[in-house]
Amino acid sequence: MRIAQVPPLYEAVPPRFYGGTERVVAHLTDALVDLGHDVTLFASGDARTKAELVVVRDQAIRLDPEPLKSDLAAHMAMLAEVRRQAHRFDVIHFHTDMIQFPMFEDMAGKTLTTLHGRLDLKDLPGVYRRWPQFPLVSISDDQRQPLPFANWAGTVLHGMAEEIYDFREKSEGYLAFLGRISPEKGPDRAIAIAKRLGKRLKIAAKIDAADRAYFHDEIEHLMDHPLIEFVGEIGDHQKSDFLGGADALLFPIAWPEPFGLVMIEAMACGTPVIAYDCGSVPEVIEDGLTGFIVRGEDEAVAALGRLDRLNRFDIRRRFEIRFSATAMARRYLQLYDRLEEASAPPRLTLAQSA
């Protein structure tokens, strides 16, 4: 099958540091190549891929040192190049939300669009009603709730390449928080949990410009404590040590998380996850097997006292079965085979893998 992968241009593919969508696209693209398909990746020049690379920008936007940039112009130029080469592909797989819809109206039946973000935004329903011919993929069933009418072709849970995460049989006695410093991710709740238990907490997190005031006003003073260590933003090559050394990953979110990639990254290292019951969490964490799903600080503290009931080998094994890049690629291949039907009602659904 001839497949185009079209990610956003904000981060490299895969990202050097933080970045979920581009990381998933990188792992999906390589897995499809490994399964024998002819894959072309449209991305910035700093991408690393087994596929054919079409460079549409010199480097990813976020770490580009130029002070004045237009992300809209960059994405429009990329889509124009995808359009120019569209005849080459059986499937064009977009990861760029809805910006491609007007430009690809006449070929919606050969496209698939994975939605990676939250969908409870004011203006989104009008867009998906205006362009119902585009088949959509959710990354969890919970993500669909704000747009139940949309043309959902299936749900495909994310996957990651097994070989880049090292399994760790034994932890080093600390708790981990990995992601972004933002109110919805709950770094303050992670700090409170660690302090109640008297356990070390290592925080590896990105601070977006939009969250700097929150960090300085609400979080920075909480880190002035001997149990709390702020590591900063880390890359893939550091995650096995960071996550694998943890007794558990804390995921105390307070928003409808569409997926939560860090949960499966922890599982790949054999590390259990203590996650708040929001968004996709019940679809990712198997309570009592790969971690514990909790409702608040008290339950999180209690769950951390039950970590000895979990087996790190079993956690890694569940990652391999449910969340490997190959498992994700095979689920997408099923959808690629059904695009002609999925581009118009009746809408199809694809059961998630167990």
Contacts in CASP RR format, 6 or more apart in sequence:
PFRMAT RR
TARGET T0000
AUTHOR 0000-0000-0000
METHOD contacts of the structure
MODEL  1
MRIAQVPPLYEAVPPRFYGGTERVVAHLTDALVDLGHDVTLFASGDARTK
AELVVVRDQAIRLDPEPLKSDLAAHMAMLAEVRRQAHRFDVIHFHTDMIQ
FPMFEDMAGKTLTTLHGRLDLKDLPGVYRRWPQFPLVSISDDQRQPLPFA
NWAGTVLHGMAEEIYDFREKSEGYLAFLGRISPEKGPDRAIAIAKRLGKR
LKIAAKIDAADRAYFHDEIEHLMDHPLIEFVGEIGDHQKSDFLGGADALL
FPIAWPEPFGLVMIEAMACGTPVIAYDCGSVPEVIEDGLTGFIVRGEDEA
VAALGRLDRLNRFDIRRRFEIRFSATAMARRYLQLYDRLEEASAPPRLTL
AQSA
1 37 0 8 1.000
1 38 0 8 1.000
1 90 0 8 1.000
1 91 0 8 1.000
1 333 0 8 1.000
1 336 0 8 1.000
2 37 0 8 1.000
2 38 0 8 1.000
2 40 0 8 1.000
2 88 0 8 1.000
2 89 0 8 1.000
2 90 0 8 1.000
2 91 0 8 1.000
3 32 0 8 1.000
3 37 0 8 1.000
3 38 0 8 1.000
3 39 0 8 1.000
3 40 0 8 1.000
3 89 0 8 1.000
3 90 0 8 1.000
3 91 0 8 1.000
3 92 0 8 1.000
3 93 0 8 1.000
3 336 0 8 1.000
4 39 0 8 1.000
4 40 0 8 1.000
4 41 0 8 1.000
4 42 0 8 1.000
4 82 0 8 1.000
4 85 0 8 1.000
4 86 0 8 1.000
4 88 0 8 1.000
4 89 0 8 1.000
4 91 0 8 1.000
4 92 0 8 1.000
4 93 0 8 1.000
5 25 0 8 1.000
5 28 0 8 1.000
5 29 0 8 1.000
5 32 0 8 1.000
5 39 0 8 1.000
5 40 0 8 1.000
5 41 0 8 1.000
5 42 0 8 1.000
5 51 0 8 1.000
5 93 0 8 1.000
5 95 0 8 1.000
6 42 0 8 1.000
6 78 0 8 1.000
6 79 0 8 1.000
6 82 0 8 1.000
6 92 0 8 1.000
6 93 0 8 1.000
6 94 0 8 1.000
6 95 0 8 1.000
6 96 0 8 1.000
6 100 0 8 1.000
7 13 0 8 1.000
7 21 0 8 1.000
7 22 0 8 1.000
7 25 0 8 1.000
7 41 0 8 1.000
7 42 0 8 1.000
7 43 0 8 1.000
7 95 0 8 1.000
7 96 0 8 1.000
8 21 0 8 1.000
8 22 0 8 1.000
8 75 0 8 1.000
8 95 0 8 1.000
8 96 0 8 1.000
9 43 0 8 1.000
9 44 0 8 1.000
9 56 0 8 1.000
9 57 0 8 1.000
9 60 0 8 1.000
9 61 0 8 1.000
9 71 0 8 1.000
9 74 0 8 1.000
9 75 0 8 1.000
9 78 0 8 1.000
10 19 0 8 1.000
10 22 0 8 1.000
10 60 0 8 1.000
10 61 0 8 1.000
10 62 0 8 1.000
10 71 0 8 1.000
11 18 0 8 1.000
11 19 0 8 1.000
11 20 0 8 1.000
11 21 0 8 1.000
11 22 0 8 1.000
11 23 0 8 1.000
11 60 0 8 1.000
11 61 0 8 1.000
11 62 0 8 1.000
11 63 0 8 1.000
12 22 0 8 1.000
12 43 0 8 1.000
12 44 0 8 1.000
12 45 0 8 1.000
12 46 0 8 1.000
12 47 0 8 1.000
12 48 0 8 1.000
12 59 0 8 1.000
12 60 0 8 1.000
12 63 0 8 1.000
13 22 0 8 1.000
13 23 0 8 1.000
13 25 0 8 1.000
13 26 0 8 1.000
13 29 0 8 1.000
13 41 0 8 1.000
13 43 0 8 1.000
13 44 0 8 1.000
13 47 0 8 1.000
13 48 0 8 1.000
13 49 0 8 1.000
13 60 0 8 1.000
14 22 0 8 1.000
14 23 0 8 1.000
14 26 0 8 1.000
14 27 0 8 1.000
14 48 0 8 1.000
14 236 0 8 1.000
15 22 0 8 1.000
15 23 0 8 1.000
15 60 0 8 1.000
15 235 0 8 1.000
16 46 0 8 1.000
16 63 0 8 1.000
16 235 0 8 1.000
17 206 0 8 1.000
17 233 0 8 1.000
17 234 0 8 1.000
17 235 0 8 1.000
18 179 0 8 1.000
18 180 0 8 1.000
18 206 0 8 1.000
18 233 0 8 1.000
18 235 0 8 1.000
20 116 0 8 1.000
20 261 0 8 1.000
21 95 0 8 1.000
21 116 0 8 1.000
22 43 0 8 1.000
22 60 0 8 1.000
23 160 0 8 1.000
23 236 0 8 1.000
23 261 0 8 1.000
24 95 0 8 1.000
24 116 0 8 1.000
24 158 0 8 1.000
24 159 0 8 1.000
24 160 0 8 1.000
24 261 0 8 1.000
24 328 0 8 1.000
25 41 0 8 1.000
25 95 0 8 1.000
26 47 0 8 1.000
26 48 0 8 1.000
26 49 0 8 1.000
27 159 0 8 1.000
27 160 0 8 1.000
27 161 0 8 1.000
27 325 0 8 1.000
27 328 0 8 1.000
28 159 0 8 1.000
28 325 0 8 1.000
28 328 0 8 1.000
28 329 0 8 1.000
28 332 0 8 1.000
29 39 0 8 1.000
29 41 0 8 1.000
29 49 0 8 1.000
29 50 0 8 1.000
29 51 0 8 1.000
30 49 0 8 1.000
30 50 0 8 1.000
30 51 0 8 1.000
30 161 0 8 1.000
30 325 0 8 1.000
31 161 0 8 1.000
31 325 0 8 1.000
31 326 0 8 1.000
31 328 0 8 1.000
31 329 0 8 1.000
32 39 0 8 1.000
32 51 0 8 1.000
32 329 0 8 1.000
32 332 0 8 1.000
32 333 0 8 1.000
33 39 0 8 1.000
33 50 0 8 1.000
33 51 0 8 1.000
34 50 0 8 1.000
34 326 0 8 1.000
34 329 0 8 1.000
35 326 0 8 1.000
35 329 0 8 1.000
35 330 0 8 1.000
35 333 0 8 1.000
37 333 0 8 1.000
38 52 0 8 1.000
39 50 0 8 1.000
39 51 0 8 1.000
39 52 0 8 1.000
40 51 0 8 1.000
40 52 0 8 1.000
40 53 0 8 1.000
40 54 0 8 1.000
40 85 0 8 1.000
40 88 0 8 1.000
40 89 0 8 1.000
41 47 0 8 1.000
41 49 0 8 1.000
41 51 0 8 1.000
41 52 0 8 1.000
41 53 0 8 1.000
41 54 0 8 1.000
42 54 0 8 1.000
42 56 0 8 1.000
42 78 0 8 1.000
42 81 0 8 1.000
42 82 0 8 1.000
43 49 0 8 1.000
43 53 0 8 1.000
43 54 0 8 1.000
43 55 0 8 1.000
43 56 0 8 1.000
44 55 0 8 1.000
44 56 0 8 1.000
44 57 0 8 1.000
44 58 0 8 1.000
44 59 0 8 1.000
44 60 0 8 1.000
44 61 0 8 1.000
45 53 0 8 1.000
45 55 0 8 1.000
45 57 0 8 1.000
45 58 0 8 1.000
45 59 0 8 1.000
46 59 0 8 1.000
46 60 0 8 1.000
47 53 0 8 1.000
47 55 0 8 1.000
54 81 0 8 1.000
54 85 0 8 1.000
56 74 0 8 1.000
56 77 0 8 1.000
56 78 0 8 1.000
56 81 0 8 1.000
57 74 0 8 1.000
57 77 0 8 1.000
57 78 0 8 1.000
58 64 0 8 1.000
61 69 0 8 1.000
61 71 0 8 1.000
61 74 0 8 1.000
75 96 0 8 1.000
75 99 0 8 1.000
76 99 0 8 1.000
79 96 0 8 1.000
79 99 0 8 1.000
79 100 0 8 1.000
79 103 0 8 1.000
79 104 0 8 1.000
80 103 0 8 1.000
82 92 0 8 1.000
82 100 0 8 1.000
83 103 0 8 1.000
83 104 0 8 1.000
86 92 0 8 1.000
86 104 0 8 1.000
86 107 0 8 1.000
86 110 0 8 1.000
89 110 0 8 1.000
90 110 0 8 1.000
90 336 0 8 1.000
91 110 0 8 1.000
91 111 0 8 1.000
91 112 0 8 1.000
91 336 0 8 1.000
91 339 0 8 1.000
92 104 0 8 1.000
92 107 0 8 1.000
92 110 0 8 1.000
92 111 0 8 1.000
92 112 0 8 1.000
93 111 0 8 1.000
93 112 0 8 1.000
93 113 0 8 1.000
93 114 0 8 1.000
93 332 0 8 1.000
93 336 0 8 1.000
94 100 0 8 1.000
94 111 0 8 1.000
94 112 0 8 1.000
94 113 0 8 1.000
94 114 0 8 1.000
95 113 0 8 1.000
95 114 0 8 1.000
95 116 0 8 1.000
96 113 0 8 1.000
97 113 0 8 1.000
97 115 0 8 1.000
97 116 0 8 1.000
97 117 0 8 1.000
98 113 0 8 1.000
98 124 0 8 1.000
98 127 0 8 1.000
98 128 0 8 1.000
98 131 0 8 1.000
100 111 0 8 1.000
100 113 0 8 1.000
101 127 0 8 1.000
101 130 0 8 1.000
101 131 0 8 1.000
101 134 0 8 1.000
102 131 0 8 1.000
104 111 0 8 1.000
104 134 0 8 1.000
105 131 0 8 1.000
105 133 0 8 1.000
108 131 0 8 1.000
108 133 0 8 1.000
108 134 0 8 1.000
108 135 0 8 1.000
108 343 0 8 1.000
109 133 0 8 1.000
109 134 0 8 1.000
109 135 0 8 1.000
109 339 0 8 1.000
109 340 0 8 1.000
109 342 0 8 1.000
109 343 0 8 1.000
110 339 0 8 1.000
111 134 0 8 1.000
111 135 0 8 1.000
111 339 0 8 1.000
111 343 0 8 1.000
112 135 0 8 1.000
112 136 0 8 1.000
112 137 0 8 1.000
112 153 0 8 1.000
112 332 0 8 1.000
112 335 0 8 1.000
112 336 0 8 1.000
112 339 0 8 1.000
112 342 0 8 1.000
113 134 0 8 1.000
113 135 0 8 1.000
113 136 0 8 1.000
113 137 0 8 1.000
114 136 0 8 1.000
114 137 0 8 1.000
114 139 0 8 1.000
114 156 0 8 1.000
115 136 0 8 1.000
115 137 0 8 1.000
115 138 0 8 1.000
115 139 0 8 1.000
115 143 0 8 1.000
115 258 0 8 1.000
116 139 0 8 1.000
116 258 0 8 1.000
116 259 0 8 1.000
117 139 0 8 1.000
117 143 0 8 1.000
117 258 0 8 1.000
118 143 0 8 1.000
118 255 0 8 1.000
118 256 0 8 1.000
118 258 0 8 1.000
119 143 0 8 1.000
119 144 0 8 1.000
119 145 0 8 1.000
119 146 0 8 1.000
119 147 0 8 1.000
119 258 0 8 1.000
120 145 0 8 1.000
120 146 0 8 1.000
120 256 0 8 1.000
121 146 0 8 1.000
124 146 0 8 1.000
124 147 0 8 1.000
125 146 0 8 1.000
125 147 0 8 1.000
125 149 0 8 1.000
128 136 0 8 1.000
128 147 0 8 1.000
128 149 0 8 1.000
128 150 0 8 1.000
128 151 0 8 1.000
129 149 0 8 1.000
132 150 0 8 1.000
132 151 0 8 1.000
132 345 0 8 1.000
133 151 0 8 1.000
133 343 0 8 1.000
133 344 0 8 1.000
134 151 0 8 1.000
134 343 0 8 1.000
135 151 0 8 1.000
135 152 0 8 1.000
135 153 0 8 1.000
135 335 0 8 1.000
135 339 0 8 1.000
135 342 0 8 1.000
135 343 0 8 1.000
136 150 0 8 1.000
136 151 0 8 1.000
136 152 0 8 1.000
136 153 0 8 1.000
136 154 0 8 1.000
137 152 0 8 1.000
137 153 0 8 1.000
137 154 0 8 1.000
137 155 0 8 1.000
137 156 0 8 1.000
137 332 0 8 1.000
137 335 0 8 1.000
138 144 0 8 1.000
138 152 0 8 1.000
138 154 0 8 1.000
138 155 0 8 1.000
138 156 0 8 1.000
138 258 0 8 1.000
139 155 0 8 1.000
139 156 0 8 1.000
139 157 0 8 1.000
139 158 0 8 1.000
139 258 0 8 1.000
139 259 0 8 1.000
139 280 0 8 1.000
140 155 0 8 1.000
140 157 0 8 1.000
140 258 0 8 1.000
140 259 0 8 1.000
140 279 0 8 1.000
140 280 0 8 1.000
140 283 0 8 1.000
140 284 0 8 1.000
141 155 0 8 1.000
141 283 0 8 1.000
141 352 0 8 1.000
142 256 0 8 1.000
142 258 0 8 1.000
142 279 0 8 1.000
142 280 0 8 1.000
142 282 0 8 1.000
142 283 0 8 1.000
143 256 0 8 1.000
143 258 0 8 1.000
143 259 0 8 1.000
143 279 0 8 1.000
143 280 0 8 1.000
144 150 0 8 1.000
144 152 0 8 1.000
144 155 0 8 1.000
145 256 0 8 1.000
151 342 0 8 1.000
151 343 0 8 1.000
151 344 0 8 1.000
151 345 0 8 1.000
151 347 0 8 1.000
152 347 0 8 1.000
152 348 0 8 1.000
152 349 0 8 1.000
153 335 0 8 1.000
153 338 0 8 1.000
153 339 0 8 1.000
153 342 0 8 1.000
153 347 0 8 1.000
153 348 0 8 1.000
153 349 0 8 1.000
153 350 0 8 1.000
154 335 0 8 1.000
154 348 0 8 1.000
154 349 0 8 1.000
154 350 0 8 1.000
155 349 0 8 1.000
155 350 0 8 1.000
155 352 0 8 1.000
156 328 0 8 1.000
156 331 0 8 1.000
156 332 0 8 1.000
156 335 0 8 1.000
156 350 0 8 1.000
156 352 0 8 1.000
157 259 0 8 1.000
157 283 0 8 1.000
157 284 0 8 1.000
157 322 0 8 1.000
157 323 0 8 1.000
157 328 0 8 1.000
157 331 0 8 1.000
157 352 0 8 1.000
157 353 0 8 1.000
158 259 0 8 1.000
158 260 0 8 1.000
158 261 0 8 1.000
158 264 0 8 1.000
158 323 0 8 1.000
158 328 0 8 1.000
159 264 0 8 1.000
159 323 0 8 1.000
159 324 0 8 1.000
159 325 0 8 1.000
159 327 0 8 1.000
159 328 0 8 1.000
160 261 0 8 1.000
160 264 0 8 1.000
160 265 0 8 1.000
160 268 0 8 1.000
160 323 0 8 1.000
160 324 0 8 1.000
160 325 0 8 1.000
161 324 0 8 1.000
161 325 0 8 1.000
162 268 0 8 1.000
162 319 0 8 1.000
162 320 0 8 1.000
162 324 0 8 1.000
162 325 0 8 1.000
164 236 0 8 1.000
164 240 0 8 1.000
165 239 0 8 1.000
165 240 0 8 1.000
165 243 0 8 1.000
165 265 0 8 1.000
165 268 0 8 1.000
165 269 0 8 1.000
166 240 0 8 1.000
166 244 0 8 1.000
166 269 0 8 1.000
167 268 0 8 1.000
167 269 0 8 1.000
167 270 0 8 1.000
167 312 0 8 1.000
167 313 0 8 1.000
167 316 0 8 1.000
168 240 0 8 1.000
168 244 0 8 1.000
168 245 0 8 1.000
168 269 0 8 1.000
168 270 0 8 1.000
168 271 0 8 1.000
168 312 0 8 1.000
169 312 0 8 1.000
169 313 0 8 1.000
170 312 0 8 1.000
171 244 0 8 1.000
171 245 0 8 1.000
171 246 0 8 1.000
171 247 0 8 1.000
171 271 0 8 1.000
171 312 0 8 1.000
172 245 0 8 1.000
172 246 0 8 1.000
173 199 0 8 1.000
173 200 0 8 1.000
173 245 0 8 1.000
173 246 0 8 1.000
173 247 0 8 1.000
174 199 0 8 1.000
174 200 0 8 1.000
174 201 0 8 1.000
174 202 0 8 1.000
174 245 0 8 1.000
174 246 0 8 1.000
174 247 0 8 1.000
175 190 0 8 1.000
175 193 0 8 1.000
175 194 0 8 1.000
175 197 0 8 1.000
175 199 0 8 1.000
175 200 0 8 1.000
175 201 0 8 1.000
175 202 0 8 1.000
175 246 0 8 1.000
175 247 0 8 1.000
175 248 0 8 1.000
175 249 0 8 1.000
175 250 0 8 1.000
175 304 0 8 1.000
176 201 0 8 1.000
176 202 0 8 1.000
176 203 0 8 1.000
176 204 0 8 1.000
176 242 0 8 1.000
176 243 0 8 1.000
176 245 0 8 1.000
176 246 0 8 1.000
176 248 0 8 1.000
176 249 0 8 1.000
176 250 0 8 1.000
176 266 0 8 1.000
176 271 0 8 1.000
177 187 0 8 1.000
177 190 0 8 1.000
177 201 0 8 1.000
177 202 0 8 1.000
177 203 0 8 1.000
177 204 0 8 1.000
177 205 0 8 1.000
177 249 0 8 1.000
177 250 0 8 1.000
178 203 0 8 1.000
178 204 0 8 1.000
178 205 0 8 1.000
178 234 0 8 1.000
178 239 0 8 1.000
178 242 0 8 1.000
178 243 0 8 1.000
178 249 0 8 1.000
178 262 0 8 1.000
178 265 0 8 1.000
178 266 0 8 1.000
179 185 0 8 1.000
179 204 0 8 1.000
179 205 0 8 1.000
179 206 0 8 1.000
179 262 0 8 1.000
180 205 0 8 1.000
180 206 0 8 1.000
180 207 0 8 1.000
180 208 0 8 1.000
180 211 0 8 1.000
181 187 0 8 1.000
181 203 0 8 1.000
181 205 0 8 1.000
181 206 0 8 1.000
181 207 0 8 1.000
181 208 0 8 1.000
181 211 0 8 1.000
181 214 0 8 1.000
181 215 0 8 1.000
181 219 0 8 1.000
182 208 0 8 1.000
182 211 0 8 1.000
182 214 0 8 1.000
183 211 0 8 1.000
183 214 0 8 1.000
183 218 0 8 1.000
183 254 0 8 1.000
184 253 0 8 1.000
184 254 0 8 1.000
184 255 0 8 1.000
185 205 0 8 1.000
185 253 0 8 1.000
186 252 0 8 1.000
186 253 0 8 1.000
186 254 0 8 1.000
187 203 0 8 1.000
187 205 0 8 1.000
187 219 0 8 1.000
187 222 0 8 1.000
188 218 0 8 1.000
188 219 0 8 1.000
188 222 0 8 1.000
189 250 0 8 1.000
189 252 0 8 1.000
189 254 0 8 1.000
189 276 0 8 1.000
189 296 0 8 1.000
189 297 0 8 1.000
189 300 0 8 1.000
190 201 0 8 1.000
190 203 0 8 1.000
190 250 0 8 1.000
190 252 0 8 1.000
191 201 0 8 1.000
191 203 0 8 1.000
191 219 0 8 1.000
191 222 0 8 1.000
191 223 0 8 1.000
191 225 0 8 1.000
191 228 0 8 1.000
192 297 0 8 1.000
193 201 0 8 1.000
193 250 0 8 1.000
193 252 0 8 1.000
193 274 0 8 1.000
193 297 0 8 1.000
193 300 0 8 1.000
193 301 0 8 1.000
193 304 0 8 1.000
194 200 0 8 1.000
194 201 0 8 1.000
194 227 0 8 1.000
194 228 0 8 1.000
194 250 0 8 1.000
195 225 0 8 1.000
195 227 0 8 1.000
195 228 0 8 1.000
196 297 0 8 1.000
196 301 0 8 1.000
197 301 0 8 1.000
197 304 0 8 1.000
198 227 0 8 1.000
199 227 0 8 1.000
199 247 0 8 1.000
199 304 0 8 1.000
200 227 0 8 1.000
200 228 0 8 1.000
200 229 0 8 1.000
201 227 0 8 1.000
201 228 0 8 1.000
201 229 0 8 1.000
201 250 0 8 1.000
202 229 0 8 1.000
202 231 0 8 1.000
202 242 0 8 1.000
202 246 0 8 1.000
203 223 0 8 1.000
203 228 0 8 1.000
203 229 0 8 1.000
203 230 0 8 1.000
203 231 0 8 1.000
203 232 0 8 1.000
204 231 0 8 1.000
204 232 0 8 1.000
204 233 0 8 1.000
204 234 0 8 1.000
204 238 0 8 1.000
204 242 0 8 1.000
205 230 0 8 1.000
205 231 0 8 1.000
205 232 0 8 1.000
205 233 0 8 1.000
206 232 0 8 1.000
206 233 0 8 1.000
207 215 0 8 1.000
207 233 0 8 1.000
222 228 0 8 1.000
223 230 0 8 1.000
231 242 0 8 1.000
234 242 0 8 1.000
239 265 0 8 1.000
239 269 0 8 1.000
240 269 0 8 1.000
243 249 0 8 1.000
243 265 0 8 1.000
243 266 0 8 1.000
243 268 0 8 1.000
243 269 0 8 1.000
243 271 0 8 1.000
244 266 0 8 1.000
244 269 0 8 1.000
244 270 0 8 1.000
244 271 0 8 1.000
245 269 0 8 1.000
245 271 0 8 1.000
246 266 0 8 1.000
246 271 0 8 1.000
247 271 0 8 1.000
247 272 0 8 1.000
247 304 0 8 1.000
247 307 0 8 1.000
248 271 0 8 1.000
248 272 0 8 1.000
248 273 0 8 1.000
248 274 0 8 1.000
248 291 0 8 1.000
248 304 0 8 1.000
248 307 0 8 1.000
249 262 0 8 1.000
249 263 0 8 1.000
249 266 0 8 1.000
249 271 0 8 1.000
249 272 0 8 1.000
249 273 0 8 1.000
249 274 0 8 1.000
250 274 0 8 1.000
250 300 0 8 1.000
251 260 0 8 1.000
251 262 0 8 1.000
251 263 0 8 1.000
251 273 0 8 1.000
251 274 0 8 1.000
251 275 0 8 1.000
251 276 0 8 1.000
251 281 0 8 1.000
252 274 0 8 1.000
252 275 0 8 1.000
252 276 0 8 1.000
252 296 0 8 1.000
252 297 0 8 1.000
252 300 0 8 1.000
253 275 0 8 1.000
253 276 0 8 1.000
253 278 0 8 1.000
253 279 0 8 1.000
253 281 0 8 1.000
254 276 0 8 1.000
254 278 0 8 1.000
255 278 0 8 1.000
255 279 0 8 1.000
256 278 0 8 1.000
256 279 0 8 1.000
257 278 0 8 1.000
257 279 0 8 1.000
257 280 0 8 1.000
257 281 0 8 1.000
258 279 0 8 1.000
258 280 0 8 1.000
259 280 0 8 1.000
259 284 0 8 1.000
260 280 0 8 1.000
260 284 0 8 1.000
263 273 0 8 1.000
263 275 0 8 1.000
263 281 0 8 1.000
263 284 0 8 1.000
263 285 0 8 1.000
264 284 0 8 1.000
264 319 0 8 1.000
264 323 0 8 1.000
266 272 0 8 1.000
266 273 0 8 1.000
267 273 0 8 1.000
267 290 0 8 1.000
267 315 0 8 1.000
267 316 0 8 1.000
267 318 0 8 1.000
267 319 0 8 1.000
267 323 0 8 1.000
268 316 0 8 1.000
268 319 0 8 1.000
268 323 0 8 1.000
269 316 0 8 1.000
270 312 0 8 1.000
270 313 0 8 1.000
270 315 0 8 1.000
270 316 0 8 1.000
270 319 0 8 1.000
271 312 0 8 1.000
271 315 0 8 1.000
272 290 0 8 1.000
272 291 0 8 1.000
272 292 0 8 1.000
272 307 0 8 1.000
272 310 0 8 1.000
272 312 0 8 1.000
272 315 0 8 1.000
273 285 0 8 1.000
273 290 0 8 1.000
273 291 0 8 1.000
273 292 0 8 1.000
274 291 0 8 1.000
274 292 0 8 1.000
274 294 0 8 1.000
274 300 0 8 1.000
274 303 0 8 1.000
274 304 0 8 1.000
275 281 0 8 1.000
275 284 0 8 1.000
275 285 0 8 1.000
275 291 0 8 1.000
275 292 0 8 1.000
275 293 0 8 1.000
275 294 0 8 1.000
276 293 0 8 1.000
276 294 0 8 1.000
276 295 0 8 1.000
276 296 0 8 1.000
276 300 0 8 1.000
277 293 0 8 1.000
277 294 0 8 1.000
277 295 0 8 1.000
281 293 0 8 1.000
282 293 0 8 1.000
283 352 0 8 1.000
285 291 0 8 1.000
285 292 0 8 1.000
285 293 0 8 1.000
286 318 0 8 1.000
287 293 0 8 1.000
288 309 0 8 1.000
288 310 0 8 1.000
289 310 0 8 1.000
289 314 0 8 1.000
289 315 0 8 1.000
289 318 0 8 1.000
290 310 0 8 1.000
290 314 0 8 1.000
290 315 0 8 1.000
290 318 0 8 1.000
290 319 0 8 1.000
291 303 0 8 1.000
291 310 0 8 1.000
291 315 0 8 1.000
292 299 0 8 1.000
292 303 0 8 1.000
292 306 0 8 1.000
294 300 0 8 1.000
294 302 0 8 1.000
294 303 0 8 1.000
321 327 0 8 1.000
321 353 0 8 1.000
322 353 0 8 1.000
322 354 0 8 1.000
327 353 0 8 1.000
331 350 0 8 1.000
331 352 0 8 1.000
331 353 0 8 1.000
334 350 0 8 1.000
335 342 0 8 1.000
335 350 0 8 1.000
338 348 0 8 1.000
341 348 0 8 1.000
342 348 0 8 1.000
END
